[in-house]
């Protein structure tokens, strides 16, 4: 092969690398903005923060929902190991606890996830988180009831709702974020049958002043966001 023939190929790899890096930056900035503004975050602002043009964003994600799907698929890949942990749990009850702890931790760690998951349930429910875990969870719930560990009036949807509620503490930030394990333990205790031992709650509750500071922090953040008026866009 002559040097003139190799030159176009030599230039291809850097272009491909740049394209991958552009896509990765877009995904990172999208997660950060969606965590604050939800899935309606400005696409123009996402592109600006990723240091690319809007045309580059649309070459990677033709629509807003395409961007949401890509973020959703990345998030589910991060959660894939939880299936193995659940399968390795010694009892169905322990499997439920693993599910609740890992999914809540996953949601708290990335505040962009709740709005992404909510949007996915609208545009593509077959790919949603609940659908992904439904069969496994249903089996755990049925067996835990037979074992006498889980309340008989609890179903799979109850678990998904409760875990999502606890996971949403990550979006509140401040003092709330550090409370998720304690609040989840209270939730898990409420799922147990009445004759089961209740372990000591982890951590400590927020004091009255800490709680007020967290609430005021939320109010200030909401006021700043409203005054900026930058949460919308195409």
Z-matrix of the N, CA and C atoms (Angstrom, degrees):
N
C 1 1.483
C 2 1.526 1 109.01
N 3 1.305 2 119.02 1 134.00
C 4 1.455 3 122.50 2 -178.70
C 5 1.510 4 109.77 3 -82.11
N 6 1.336 5 116.18 4 164.71
C 7 1.462 6 120.63 5 179.98
C 8 1.516 7 111.25 6 -63.51
N 9 1.343 8 116.79 7 -34.26
C 10 1.466 9 119.00 8 179.93
C 11 1.505 10 111.28 9 -67.61
N 12 1.350 11 116.65 10 -29.70
C 13 1.465 12 119.38 11 179.06
C 14 1.516 13 111.38 12 -77.26
N 15 1.350 14 117.42 13 -29.69
C 16 1.456 15 120.30 14 -176.40
C 17 1.521 16 112.65 15 -81.93
N 18 1.332 17 117.43 16 -21.41
C 19 1.459 18 120.16 17 -175.47
C 20 1.520 19 113.76 18 -58.73
N 21 1.347 20 121.03 19 -46.72
C 22 1.456 21 119.78 20 179.21
C 23 1.526 22 112.31 21 -59.96
N 24 1.361 23 116.65 22 -38.93
C 25 1.456 24 118.67 23 179.50
C 26 1.517 25 110.78 24 -67.50
N 27 1.339 26 117.04 25 -38.93
C 28 1.451 27 120.37 26 178.95
C 29 1.525 28 111.29 27 -61.08
N 30 1.296 29 116.51 28 -32.18
C 31 1.458 30 119.20 29 -179.86
C 32 1.511 31 113.80 30 -82.68
N 33 1.332 32 116.63 31 -12.54
C 34 1.460 33 119.67 32 -176.94
C 35 1.519 34 112.05 33 -72.16
N 36 1.340 35 116.36 34 -42.79
C 37 1.458 36 120.09 35 -175.89
C 38 1.522 37 112.86 36 -60.31
N 39 1.339 38 119.96 37 -48.01
C 40 1.473 39 118.94 38 177.18
C 41 1.526 40 112.63 39 -58.88
N 42 1.340 41 116.60 40 -38.23
C 43 1.469 42 118.90 41 179.23
C 44 1.518 43 110.49 42 -64.82
N 45 1.321 44 116.69 43 -41.92
C 46 1.456 45 119.59 44 178.71
C 47 1.530 46 110.90 45 -65.36
N 48 1.329 47 115.86 46 -40.69
C 49 1.461 48 120.43 47 178.70
C 50 1.526 49 110.10 48 -62.45
N 51 1.324 50 116.82 49 -44.17
C 52 1.462 51 120.47 50 178.13
C 53 1.529 52 110.91 51 -61.56
N 54 1.319 53 116.69 52 -40.23
C 55 1.464 54 120.28 53 179.90
C 56 1.526 55 110.85 54 -63.76
N 57 1.342 56 116.37 55 -42.36
C 58 1.467 57 119.70 56 178.04
C 59 1.517 58 111.07 57 -63.62
N 60 1.320 59 115.90 58 -42.33
C 61 1.466 60 119.63 59 -179.82
C 62 1.518 61 111.26 60 -65.28
N 63 1.324 62 117.29 61 -39.41
C 64 1.462 63 120.79 62 176.54
C 65 1.526 64 110.59 63 -60.03
N 66 1.324 65 116.07 64 -45.86
C 67 1.466 66 120.49 65 179.93
C 68 1.529 67 110.80 66 -62.46
N 69 1.314 68 116.23 67 -43.26
C 70 1.464 69 119.85 68 -179.62
C 71 1.527 70 111.21 69 -63.34
N 72 1.335 71 117.20 70 -41.97
C 73 1.465 72 120.25 71 178.61
C 74 1.527 73 110.70 72 -64.54
N 75 1.313 74 116.38 73 -40.00
C 76 1.468 75 119.88 74 178.20
C 77 1.525 76 110.57 75 -61.02
N 78 1.316 77 117.44 76 -42.42
C 79 1.458 78 120.91 77 -179.65
C 80 1.526 79 111.21 78 -66.45
N 81 1.319 80 116.38 79 -41.79
C 82 1.471 81 120.11 80 179.00
C 83 1.523 82 110.89 81 -62.22
N 84 1.328 83 116.82 82 -47.73
C 85 1.461 84 120.30 83 -177.98
C 86 1.524 85 111.26 84 -69.83
N 87 1.332 86 117.00 85 -33.00
C 88 1.464 87 119.71 86 177.19
C 89 1.522 88 110.59 87 -63.24
N 90 1.320 89 117.10 88 -44.20
C 91 1.467 90 120.16 89 178.88
C 92 1.525 91 110.71 90 -60.70
N 93 1.334 92 115.92 91 -42.74
C 94 1.462 93 119.66 92 -178.59
C 95 1.528 94 111.70 93 -63.68
N 96 1.324 95 117.59 94 -43.14
C 97 1.466 96 120.61 95 -178.26
C 98 1.530 97 111.94 96 -74.67
N 99 1.335 98 116.78 97 -37.73
C 100 1.467 99 119.71 98 178.37
C 101 1.521 100 110.13 99 -64.90
N 102 1.326 101 117.86 100 -32.60
C 103 1.462 102 121.22 101 177.57
C 104 1.522 103 111.30 102 -59.84
N 105 1.324 104 116.49 103 -30.50
C 106 1.476 105 121.44 104 -178.09
C 107 1.523 106 111.75 105 -94.98
N 108 1.339 107 116.96 106 -44.49
C 109 1.453 108 121.48 107 -170.22
C 110 1.529 109 114.58 108 -109.89
N 111 1.326 110 117.60 109 -3.80
C 112 1.457 111 119.15 110 -177.03
C 113 1.521 112 111.39 111 82.41
N 114 1.337 113 116.00 112 -175.06
C 115 1.465 114 120.25 113 -174.77
C 116 1.526 115 113.22 114 -71.02
N 117 1.312 116 118.17 115 -8.82
C 118 1.465 117 120.98 116 175.98
C 119 1.526 118 112.16 117 -90.24
N 120 1.323 119 117.51 118 12.62
C 121 1.467 120 121.09 119 177.61
C 122 1.533 121 110.00 120 -54.13
N 123 1.323 122 115.33 121 147.24
C 124 1.468 123 121.11 122 -176.57
C 125 1.528 124 111.91 123 -62.52
N 126 1.315 125 116.40 124 123.46
C 127 1.458 126 120.44 125 176.32
C 128 1.522 127 111.13 126 -67.43
N 129 1.312 128 116.69 127 -35.07
C 130 1.458 129 120.19 128 177.58
C 131 1.532 130 110.74 129 -62.88
N 132 1.335 131 116.62 130 -39.66
C 133 1.459 132 119.92 131 179.05
C 134 1.525 133 111.14 132 -69.14
N 135 1.318 134 117.19 133 -36.85
C 136 1.466 135 120.93 134 176.02
C 137 1.522 136 109.52 135 -59.80
N 138 1.338 137 116.66 136 -47.04
C 139 1.473 138 120.70 137 179.87
C 140 1.528 139 110.75 138 -63.41
N 141 1.325 140 116.81 139 -41.82
C 142 1.467 141 120.27 140 -179.47
C 143 1.520 142 110.63 141 -61.67
N 144 1.328 143 116.34 142 -45.09
C 145 1.471 144 119.78 143 -178.74
C 146 1.530 145 111.50 144 -68.00
N 147 1.320 146 116.17 145 -30.31
C 148 1.470 147 119.95 146 177.94
C 149 1.527 148 111.56 147 -80.81
N 150 1.331 149 116.45 148 -3.04
C 151 1.471 150 122.70 149 179.08
C 152 1.523 151 111.55 150 62.19
N 153 1.340 152 115.42 151 41.80
C 154 1.466 153 121.02 152 174.66
C 155 1.525 154 107.89 153 -134.14
N 156 1.307 155 116.26 154 167.43
C 157 1.457 156 120.84 155 176.47
C 158 1.521 157 111.19 156 -80.81
N 159 1.313 158 115.38 157 161.10
C 160 1.461 159 120.29 158 178.44
C 161 1.529 160 110.27 159 -62.00
N 162 1.330 161 117.00 160 -34.31
C 163 1.464 162 119.94 161 179.00
C 164 1.523 163 110.81 162 -61.05
N 165 1.329 164 117.31 163 -37.04
C 166 1.468 165 120.77 164 177.57
C 167 1.518 166 110.54 165 -64.87
N 168 1.336 167 116.23 166 -40.64
C 169 1.467 168 119.24 167 177.08
C 170 1.524 169 110.43 168 -58.84
N 171 1.334 170 116.88 169 -46.42
C 172 1.470 171 119.89 170 -177.38
C 173 1.525 172 112.51 171 -71.88
N 174 1.327 173 117.70 172 -23.69
C 175 1.466 174 118.66 173 173.70
C 176 1.528 175 110.71 174 -68.51
N 177 1.321 176 115.92 175 -32.30
C 178 1.465 177 120.31 176 179.04
C 179 1.519 178 112.45 177 -85.24
N 180 1.323 179 116.46 178 -36.29
C 181 1.465 180 121.87 179 -176.25
C 182 1.530 181 107.78 180 -138.11
N 183 1.324 182 115.30 181 101.69
C 184 1.466 183 120.01 182 -173.20
C 185 1.518 184 112.18 183 -63.10
N 186 1.337 185 116.72 184 -30.30
C 187 1.460 186 120.88 185 179.87
C 188 1.526 187 109.46 186 -135.05
N 189 1.294 188 115.68 187 165.29
C 190 1.465 189 121.00 188 175.93
C 191 1.530 190 110.53 189 -58.03
N 192 1.327 191 116.20 190 -40.84
C 193 1.464 192 119.55 191 -178.54
C 194 1.520 193 112.02 192 -68.01
N 195 1.323 194 118.34 193 -29.22
C 196 1.462 195 120.48 194 174.03
C 197 1.526 196 110.49 195 -63.61
N 198 1.316 197 116.17 196 -38.54
C 199 1.463 198 120.79 197 176.76
C 200 1.526 199 110.34 198 -65.18
N 201 1.325 200 116.26 199 -43.97
C 202 1.467 201 120.56 200 178.85
C 203 1.530 202 110.58 201 -61.25
N 204 1.322 203 116.88 202 -42.61
C 205 1.479 204 120.49 203 178.84
C 206 1.525 205 111.22 204 -60.72
N 207 1.322 206 116.82 205 -42.40
C 208 1.460 207 120.28 206 -179.66
C 209 1.523 208 110.84 207 -63.97
N 210 1.322 209 116.89 208 -42.77
C 211 1.459 210 120.78 209 178.06
C 212 1.532 211 110.84 210 -64.76
N 213 1.314 212 115.76 211 -39.21
C 214 1.464 213 120.96 212 179.54
C 215 1.527 214 110.75 213 -63.20
N 216 1.324 215 116.91 214 -44.59
C 217 1.464 216 120.36 215 -178.45
C 218 1.527 217 111.23 216 -64.80
N 219 1.325 218 117.04 217 -38.24
C 220 1.463 219 120.76 218 176.79
C 221 1.526 220 109.94 219 -63.59
N 222 1.324 221 116.51 220 -43.57
C 223 1.463 222 120.76 221 -179.01
C 224 1.519 223 111.34 222 -63.62
N 225 1.323 224 117.69 223 -42.84
C 226 1.465 225 119.97 224 179.49
C 227 1.521 226 111.28 225 -65.18
N 228 1.321 227 116.81 226 -35.19
C 229 1.468 228 119.60 227 177.60
C 230 1.527 229 110.18 228 -62.60
N 231 1.329 230 116.48 229 -36.54
C 232 1.462 231 120.96 230 178.28
C 233 1.527 232 111.31 231 -65.97
N 234 1.321 233 116.66 232 -26.47
C 235 1.464 234 121.63 233 -176.67
C 236 1.529 235 112.58 234 -93.73
N 237 1.320 236 117.52 235 -1.70
C 238 1.463 237 120.70 236 -170.60
C 239 1.523 238 113.26 237 -61.66
N 240 1.333 239 117.54 238 -32.27
C 241 1.466 240 119.79 239 -177.59
C 242 1.524 241 112.47 240 -69.38
N 243 1.317 242 117.42 241 -16.84
C 244 1.463 243 120.05 242 -179.50
C 245 1.526 244 111.42 243 -62.85
N 246 1.308 245 116.56 244 -33.68
C 247 1.472 246 119.89 245 178.20
C 248 1.525 247 110.71 246 -57.02
N 249 1.334 248 116.60 247 -44.37
C 250 1.457 249 120.13 248 -179.75
C 251 1.530 250 111.47 249 -65.71
N 252 1.328 251 116.37 250 -38.87
C 253 1.462 252 119.77 251 178.38
C 254 1.524 253 111.05 252 -63.94
N 255 1.335 254 116.37 253 -41.58
C 256 1.457 255 120.20 254 179.09
C 257 1.525 256 110.30 255 -64.29
N 258 1.327 257 115.91 256 -44.14
C 259 1.464 258 120.32 257 -179.18
C 260 1.528 259 111.42 258 -62.64
N 261 1.329 260 117.25 259 -30.41
C 262 1.464 261 121.45 260 -178.33
C 263 1.530 262 113.06 261 -83.80
N 264 1.317 263 117.98 262 -8.75
C 265 1.473 264 121.00 263 -179.25
C 266 1.528 265 110.44 264 -62.74
N 267 1.342 266 118.06 265 138.84
C 268 1.468 267 120.63 266 -175.41
C 269 1.530 268 114.85 267 -67.99
N 270 1.329 269 117.87 268 -27.60
C 271 1.465 270 121.16 269 178.76
C 272 1.518 271 109.85 270 -134.47
N 273 1.324 272 115.89 271 165.07
C 274 1.465 273 120.04 272 177.32
C 275 1.527 274 110.46 273 -62.04
N 276 1.330 275 116.75 274 -39.62
C 277 1.468 276 120.05 275 178.76
C 278 1.527 277 110.44 276 -60.46
N 279 1.329 278 115.99 277 -46.03
C 280 1.463 279 119.67 278 178.49
C 281 1.530 280 110.85 279 -61.03
N 282 1.323 281 117.15 280 -36.04
C 283 1.456 282 120.57 281 176.64
C 284 1.517 283 111.54 282 -63.38
N 285 1.325 284 116.66 283 -40.21
C 286 1.468 285 120.86 284 177.37
C 287 1.527 286 110.30 285 -63.40
N 288 1.328 287 116.52 286 -41.47
C 289 1.467 288 120.28 287 179.63
C 290 1.524 289 110.27 288 -64.58
N 291 1.340 290 117.18 289 -43.10
C 292 1.473 291 120.53 290 177.57
C 293 1.525 292 110.07 291 -59.59
N 294 1.332 293 116.62 292 -46.64
C 295 1.464 294 120.37 293 178.22
C 296 1.533 295 110.59 294 -56.55
N 297 1.324 296 116.52 295 -50.21
C 298 1.458 297 120.57 296 -176.10
C 299 1.525 298 111.40 297 -62.59
N 300 1.322 299 116.97 298 -44.43
C 301 1.462 300 120.35 299 -177.48
C 302 1.530 301 111.81 300 -67.98
N 303 1.323 302 116.77 301 -45.67
C 304 1.465 303 119.30 302 -175.20
C 305 1.524 304 111.93 303 -70.87
N 306 1.328 305 117.07 304 -41.52
C 307 1.465 306 118.97 305 -178.89
C 308 1.523 307 110.76 306 -70.09
N 309 1.341 308 117.36 307 -39.87
C 310 1.460 309 119.73 308 177.57
C 311 1.527 310 110.43 309 -63.04
N 312 1.334 311 116.66 310 -42.91
C 313 1.462 312 120.66 311 177.91
C 314 1.529 313 111.25 312 -61.63
N 315 1.312 314 116.13 313 -40.92
C 316 1.467 315 123.38 314 178.02
C 317 1.525 316 110.42 315 -59.87
N 318 1.314 317 116.69 316 -44.28
C 319 1.463 318 121.20 317 -178.90
C 320 1.526 319 111.49 318 -70.43
N 321 1.328 320 116.64 319 -41.48
C 322 1.463 321 120.30 320 -179.56
C 323 1.523 322 110.80 321 -63.90
N 324 1.334 323 115.98 322 -39.16
C 325 1.467 324 120.27 323 -176.19
C 326 1.522 325 112.80 324 -67.29
N 327 1.315 326 118.05 325 -25.51
C 328 1.471 327 121.18 326 -177.20
C 329 1.529 328 109.34 327 -134.41
N 330 1.334 329 117.18 328 93.64
C 331 1.467 330 120.54 329 -177.75
C 332 1.528 331 114.77 330 -62.61
N 333 1.337 332 117.93 331 -10.25
C 334 1.465 333 119.02 332 176.68
C 335 1.534 334 111.80 333 -75.15
N 336 1.326 335 117.55 334 -17.82
C 337 1.462 336 120.21 335 -172.63
C 338 1.526 337 114.43 336 -65.99
N 339 1.338 338 120.32 337 -47.02
C 340 1.467 339 117.86 338 -178.81
C 341 1.524 340 114.47 339 -54.07
N 342 1.355 341 119.89 340 -47.82
C 343 1.469 342 117.84 341 177.58
C 344 1.530 343 113.06 342 -66.72
N 345 1.337 344 117.52 343 -33.39
C 346 1.464 345 119.97 344 177.75
C 347 1.524 346 110.22 345 -65.22
N 348 1.324 347 116.85 346 -46.78
C 349 1.467 348 120.72 347 -179.52
C 350 1.526 349 111.39 348 -64.46
N 351 1.330 350 115.82 349 -39.07
C 352 1.473 351 119.63 350 178.59
C 353 1.524 352 110.48 351 -62.87
N 354 1.334 353 116.56 352 -42.64
C 355 1.460 354 120.07 353 179.29
C 356 1.527 355 111.08 354 -65.60
N 357 1.331 356 117.13 355 -39.53
C 358 1.458 357 120.65 356 -179.95
C 359 1.527 358 111.88 357 -63.74
N 360 1.317 359 117.76 358 -33.51
C 361 1.463 360 119.92 359 178.05
C 362 1.527 361 110.99 360 -64.67
N 363 1.343 362 116.53 361 -22.98
C 364 1.466 363 121.38 362 178.70
C 365 1.523 364 111.49 363 -87.06
N 366 1.335 365 116.80 364 -46.75
C 367 1.463 366 119.26 365 -171.64
C 368 1.531 367 113.34 366 -90.05
N 369 1.329 368 116.94 367 -23.95
C 370 1.472 369 118.88 368 -176.63
C 371 1.527 370 109.65 369 -158.75
N 372 1.321 371 118.41 370 68.22
C 373 1.476 372 121.09 371 -174.07
C 374 1.517 373 113.93 372 -60.64
N 375 1.317 374 118.39 373 -25.36
C 376 1.471 375 120.31 374 -179.92
C 377 1.526 376 111.62 375 -65.17
N 378 1.364 377 117.04 376 -22.74
C 379 1.465 378 120.71 377 179.82
C 380 1.519 379 111.61 378 -99.16
N 381 1.327 380 117.43 379 4.47
C 382 1.456 381 121.00 380 -174.39
C 383 1.514 382 114.12 381 -72.17
N 384 1.325 383 115.55 382 162.22
C 385 1.463 384 122.57 383 -179.19
C 386 1.511 385 111.56 384 -58.43
N 387 1.334 386 117.90 385 -44.99
C 388 1.453 387 120.98 386 -177.17
C 389 1.521 388 110.61 387 -62.17
N 390 1.341 389 115.90 388 -41.90
C 391 1.458 390 119.22 389 179.14
C 392 1.516 391 111.01 390 -63.72
N 393 1.325 392 116.43 391 -36.85
C 394 1.453 393 121.22 392 -177.28
C 395 1.524 394 112.54 393 -63.73
N 396 1.334 395 117.41 394 -36.59
C 397 1.454 396 121.59 395 -176.19
C 398 1.529 397 113.80 396 -104.46
N 399 1.313 398 117.23 397 -0.56
C 400 1.466 399 120.50 398 -170.16
C 401 1.521 400 113.05 399 -58.91
N 402 1.325 401 117.51 400 -49.66
C 403 1.457 402 120.03 401 -176.64
C 404 1.524 403 111.40 402 -63.97
N 405 1.316 404 117.18 403 -46.10
C 406 1.459 405 120.90 404 179.95
C 407 1.525 406 111.59 405 -62.09
N 408 1.336 407 116.12 406 -44.78
C 409 1.457 408 120.04 407 -179.15
C 410 1.526 409 112.09 408 -65.65
N 411 1.310 410 116.29 409 -39.70
C 412 1.465 411 120.08 410 179.97
C 413 1.525 412 110.61 411 -59.11
N 414 1.324 413 116.03 412 -42.18
C 415 1.454 414 119.65 413 178.12
C 416 1.518 415 112.28 414 -64.94
N 417 1.331 416 116.77 415 -40.60
C 418 1.461 417 120.63 416 178.30
C 419 1.519 418 111.40 417 -63.60
N 420 1.319 419 115.86 418 -44.32
C 421 1.467 420 120.32 419 -179.09
C 422 1.535 421 110.42 420 -61.50
N 423 1.315 422 116.95 421 -46.56
C 424 1.464 423 120.93 422 -179.45
C 425 1.529 424 111.15 423 -60.48
N 426 1.330 425 116.39 424 -45.91
C 427 1.467 426 119.80 425 -177.74
C 428 1.523 427 111.88 426 -69.93
N 429 1.341 428 117.94 427 -39.45
C 430 1.463 429 121.08 428 -179.83
C 431 1.525 430 110.83 429 -63.72
N 432 1.314 431 116.77 430 -33.65
C 433 1.464 432 119.78 431 175.69
C 434 1.529 433 110.13 432 -68.37
N 435 1.316 434 117.31 433 -43.08
C 436 1.468 435 120.46 434 178.30
C 437 1.534 436 111.17 435 -61.34
N 438 1.345 437 115.35 436 -36.99
C 439 1.462 438 120.10 437 -179.82
C 440 1.521 439 112.69 438 -74.20
N 441 1.334 440 116.71 439 -10.49
C 442 1.456 441 120.33 440 -178.95
C 443 1.512 442 114.36 441 81.06
N 444 1.345 443 117.37 442 15.37
C 445 1.467 444 120.97 443 -178.10
C 446 1.524 445 113.22 444 -94.89
N 447 1.313 446 117.68 445 -27.97
C 448 1.465 447 122.35 446 -174.76
C 449 1.520 448 110.04 447 -112.16
N 450 1.313 449 116.12 448 139.24
C 451 1.468 450 120.82 449 175.89
C 452 1.526 451 110.32 450 -52.34
N 453 1.302 452 116.12 451 140.77
C 454 1.466 453 120.00 452 -175.42
C 455 1.522 454 112.62 453 -74.62
N 456 1.331 455 117.62 454 -15.67
C 457 1.468 456 120.03 455 -177.06
C 458 1.524 457 112.77 456 -98.45
N 459 1.336 458 117.60 457 12.22
C 460 1.468 459 122.15 458 179.17
C 461 1.524 460 109.26 459 -101.17
N 462 1.348 461 116.79 460 138.72
C 463 1.465 462 119.13 461 176.41
C 464 1.528 463 110.61 462 -124.19
N 465 1.307 464 115.16 463 -179.00
C 466 1.466 465 121.18 464 -174.52
C 467 1.524 466 112.27 465 -61.89
N 468 1.310 467 116.82 466 -40.21
C 469 1.469 468 120.07 467 -179.58
C 470 1.518 469 110.93 468 -64.35
N 471 1.351 470 117.00 469 -36.78
C 472 1.473 471 119.89 470 176.25
C 473 1.523 472 110.40 471 -56.03
N 474 1.328 473 116.44 472 -45.26
C 475 1.464 474 120.28 473 -179.92
C 476 1.518 475 111.50 474 -61.13
N 477 1.329 476 116.53 475 -46.29
C 478 1.460 477 120.38 476 -179.07
C 479 1.524 478 111.22 477 -61.62
N 480 1.329 479 116.85 478 -42.21
C 481 1.470 480 120.54 479 -179.80
C 482 1.527 481 110.86 480 -65.56
N 483 1.331 482 116.95 481 -45.99
C 484 1.460 483 120.95 482 -177.54
C 485 1.529 484 111.58 483 -63.22
N 486 1.324 485 116.28 484 -43.39
C 487 1.460 486 119.94 485 -179.61
C 488 1.528 487 110.34 486 -66.39
N 489 1.312 488 117.42 487 -39.08
C 490 1.465 489 120.88 488 177.95
C 491 1.523 490 110.96 489 -64.44
N 492 1.330 491 116.36 490 -39.49
C 493 1.470 492 120.09 491 178.05
C 494 1.522 493 111.06 492 -61.14
N 495 1.337 494 116.82 493 -46.92
C 496 1.464 495 119.92 494 179.08
C 497 1.524 496 110.21 495 -65.57
N 498 1.324 497 117.29 496 -42.25
C 499 1.456 498 120.96 497 179.76
C 500 1.519 499 113.49 498 -61.71
N 501 1.321 500 116.72 499 -26.67
C 502 1.466 501 120.06 500 -178.90
C 503 1.520 502 112.49 501 -68.35
N 504 1.339 503 118.46 502 -11.88
C 505 1.464 504 120.47 503 176.57
C 506 1.529 505 111.15 504 -60.15
N 507 1.334 506 116.57 505 -27.34
C 508 1.459 507 119.35 506 178.61
C 509 1.516 508 112.35 507 -61.75
N 510 1.334 509 116.52 508 -32.75
C 511 1.469 510 120.16 509 -179.74
C 512 1.524 511 111.68 510 -72.59
N 513 1.340 512 117.03 511 -21.98
C 514 1.464 513 120.10 512 -179.20
C 515 1.520 514 111.50 513 -79.47
N 516 1.325 515 116.82 514 -29.10
C 517 1.457 516 120.63 515 177.17
C 518 1.516 517 112.50 516 68.47
N 519 1.329 518 115.20 517 -167.09
C 520 1.452 519 120.84 518 178.23
C 521 1.523 520 112.99 519 56.81
N 522 1.335 521 116.07 520 -142.76
C 523 1.447 522 121.50 521 -178.49
C 524 1.508 523 114.12 522 -66.25
N 525 1.331 524 117.31 523 -19.61
C 526 1.461 525 120.22 524 -178.48
C 527 1.534 526 112.27 525 -66.87
N 528 1.325 527 116.66 526 -38.92
C 529 1.457 528 120.31 527 -173.73
C 530 1.524 529 111.94 528 -57.84
N 531 1.336 530 117.18 529 -42.50
C 532 1.450 531 121.15 530 -178.60
C 533 1.518 532 114.39 531 -71.44
N 534 1.318 533 117.53 532 -5.43
C 535 1.458 534 121.35 533 -177.40
C 536 1.526 535 113.85 534 -93.08
N 537 1.333 536 118.45 535 -3.23
C 538 1.456 537 119.15 536 -168.05
C 539 1.527 538 112.86 537 -64.82
N 540 1.328 539 118.01 538 -37.49
C 541 1.461 540 118.71 539 -179.02
C 542 1.522 541 111.42 540 -65.68
N 543 1.310 542 116.42 541 -41.31
C 544 1.464 543 120.00 542 178.85
C 545 1.525 544 110.65 543 -63.70
N 546 1.333 545 116.43 544 -47.01
C 547 1.459 546 119.71 545 -178.87
C 548 1.532 547 111.27 546 -65.01
N 549 1.336 548 116.73 547 -36.79
C 550 1.461 549 119.57 548 178.22
C 551 1.524 550 110.32 549 -66.00
N 552 1.326 551 117.39 550 -37.56
C 553 1.463 552 119.92 551 177.92
C 554 1.524 553 111.14 552 -62.21
N 555 1.314 554 117.05 553 -38.71
C 556 1.472 555 120.71 554 176.53
C 557 1.526 556 110.01 555 -63.52
N 558 1.332 557 116.08 556 -42.51
C 559 1.465 558 120.63 557 178.16
C 560 1.527 559 110.70 558 -61.86
N 561 1.328 560 116.32 559 -46.43
C 562 1.464 561 120.34 560 -179.03
C 563 1.518 562 111.06 561 -62.27
N 564 1.335 563 117.00 562 -40.76
C 565 1.467 564 119.83 563 176.66
C 566 1.522 565 111.33 564 -59.00
N 567 1.333 566 116.10 565 -36.50
C 568 1.457 567 119.83 566 179.41
C 569 1.516 568 113.58 567 -69.19
N 570 1.338 569 116.22 568 -17.89
C 571 1.463 570 120.45 569 178.75
C 572 1.524 571 112.60 570 -86.95
N 573 1.321 572 116.93 571 -17.33
C 574 1.456 573 120.39 572 -177.33
C 575 1.524 574 111.58 573 -72.85
N 576 1.313 575 115.70 574 155.09
C 577 1.468 576 119.56 575 169.95
C 578 1.524 577 108.06 576 -70.77
N 579 1.325 578 116.95 577 156.65
C 580 1.466 579 121.41 578 -167.64
C 581 1.518 580 113.75 579 -66.91
N 582 1.328 581 119.23 580 -23.28
C 583 1.462 582 120.37 581 -175.80
C 584 1.526 583 113.03 582 -92.06
N 585 1.332 584 118.30 583 7.08
C 586 1.454 585 120.98 584 179.60
C 587 1.533 586 110.81 585 -90.87
N 588 1.354 587 115.49 586 147.64
C 589 1.462 588 120.26 587 178.94
C 590 1.521 589 110.75 588 -65.34
N 591 1.317 590 115.09 589 146.17
C 592 1.447 591 120.43 590 179.41
C 593 1.525 592 109.01 591 -111.25
N 594 1.339 593 118.14 592 115.24
C 595 1.473 594 119.72 593 -179.91
C 596 1.524 595 111.20 594 -68.72
N 597 1.331 596 114.82 595 159.85
C 598 1.462 597 120.34 596 178.66
C 599 1.519 598 109.63 597 -64.44
N 600 1.332 599 115.92 598 140.09
C 601 1.463 600 120.31 599 179.88
C 602 1.522 601 110.49 600 -68.89
N 603 1.342 602 117.35 601 140.63
C 604 1.470 603 119.92 602 177.26
C 605 1.521 604 110.93 603 -76.78
N 606 1.326 605 114.74 604 154.65
C 607 1.466 606 119.30 605 175.82
C 608 1.508 607 112.53 606 66.38
N 609 1.322 608 115.33 607 -158.23
C 610 1.460 609 121.00 608 178.71
C 611 1.519 610 108.73 609 -140.26
N 612 1.319 611 116.82 610 156.71
C 613 1.467 612 117.91 611 177.99
C 614 1.527 613 110.64 612 -72.31
N 615 1.305 614 116.49 613 156.27
C 616 1.461 615 119.90 614 173.54
C 617 1.518 616 109.72 615 -64.81
N 618 1.326 617 115.67 616 139.86
C 619 1.458 618 119.22 617 171.74
C 620 1.520 619 109.88 618 -72.30
N 621 1.327 620 115.47 619 167.68
C 622 1.469 621 119.96 620 -177.23
C 623 1.530 622 111.23 621 -58.93
N 624 1.341 623 117.09 622 -43.15
C 625 1.465 624 120.33 623 -179.47
C 626 1.534 625 111.04 624 -68.78
N 627 1.337 626 116.50 625 -38.03
C 628 1.464 627 119.64 626 178.13
C 629 1.526 628 110.89 627 -64.67
N 630 1.335 629 115.17 628 -40.62
C 631 1.460 630 119.43 629 179.10
C 632 1.526 631 110.50 630 -63.38
N 633 1.329 632 116.87 631 -45.13
C 634 1.462 633 120.50 632 179.12
C 635 1.522 634 110.93 633 -62.89
N 636 1.343 635 117.10 634 -39.29
C 637 1.463 636 120.21 635 179.02
C 638 1.526 637 110.88 636 -63.57
N 639 1.339 638 115.82 637 -39.41
C 640 1.465 639 119.55 638 178.76
C 641 1.527 640 110.41 639 -65.35
N 642 1.316 641 117.12 640 -43.67
C 643 1.468 642 121.34 641 179.16
C 644 1.518 643 110.60 642 -62.29
N 645 1.348 644 116.56 643 -44.96
C 646 1.461 645 119.71 644 -179.58
C 647 1.522 646 111.17 645 -65.88
N 648 1.327 647 116.15 646 -34.38
C 649 1.455 648 119.79 647 176.93
C 650 1.512 649 111.35 648 -62.15
N 651 1.342 650 116.45 649 -40.67
C 652 1.462 651 120.23 650 176.90
C 653 1.519 652 110.78 651 -62.84
N 654 1.333 653 116.50 652 -42.28
C 655 1.466 654 120.61 653 -178.82
C 656 1.522 655 110.91 654 -63.49
N 657 1.331 656 115.81 655 -41.75
C 658 1.470 657 118.85 656 179.89
C 659 1.520 658 110.93 657 -65.52
N 660 1.346 659 116.72 658 -42.23
C 661 1.460 660 119.54 659 178.51
C 662 1.519 661 111.75 660 -62.16
N 663 1.332 662 116.23 661 -41.05
C 664 1.462 663 119.86 662 179.49
C 665 1.524 664 110.89 663 -64.60
N 666 1.340 665 116.23 664 -39.64
C 667 1.464 666 120.11 665 179.75
C 668 1.522 667 110.86 666 -65.38
N 669 1.350 668 116.61 667 -43.05
C 670 1.467 669 119.81 668 179.20
C 671 1.525 670 111.13 669 -63.68
N 672 1.346 671 115.74 670 -41.69
C 673 1.467 672 119.21 671 -179.93
C 674 1.521 673 111.03 672 -62.88
N 675 1.333 674 116.19 673 -41.47
C 676 1.460 675 120.09 674 -179.27
C 677 1.532 676 111.42 675 -66.73
N 678 1.349 677 115.42 676 -37.57
C 679 1.473 678 118.43 677 -178.24
C 680 1.522 679 111.57 678 -69.96
N 681 1.383 680 115.50 679 -32.86
C 682 1.468 681 117.68 680 177.46
C 683 1.516 682 111.95 681 -69.98
N 684 1.342 683 115.21 682 -36.68
C 685 1.443 684 119.70 683 178.87
C 686 1.510 685 114.09 684 61.88
N 687 1.409 686 116.29 685 31.87
C 688 1.453 687 118.67 686 -175.88
C 689 1.510 688 111.95 687 -111.47
N 690 1.308 689 117.44 688 22.73
C 691 1.459 690 119.19 689 -178.76
C 692 1.504 691 114.87 690 -89.68
N 693 1.278 692 119.29 691 0.60
C 694 1.459 693 121.01 692 -179.41
C 695 1.494 694 110.76 693 -116.76
N 696 1.287 695 115.25 694 162.95
C 697 1.451 696 120.29 695 178.19
C 698 1.498 697 109.73 696 170.01
N 699 1.324 698 115.37 697 178.52
C 700 1.446 699 119.21 698 -176.58
C 701 1.513 700 109.51 699 -78.34
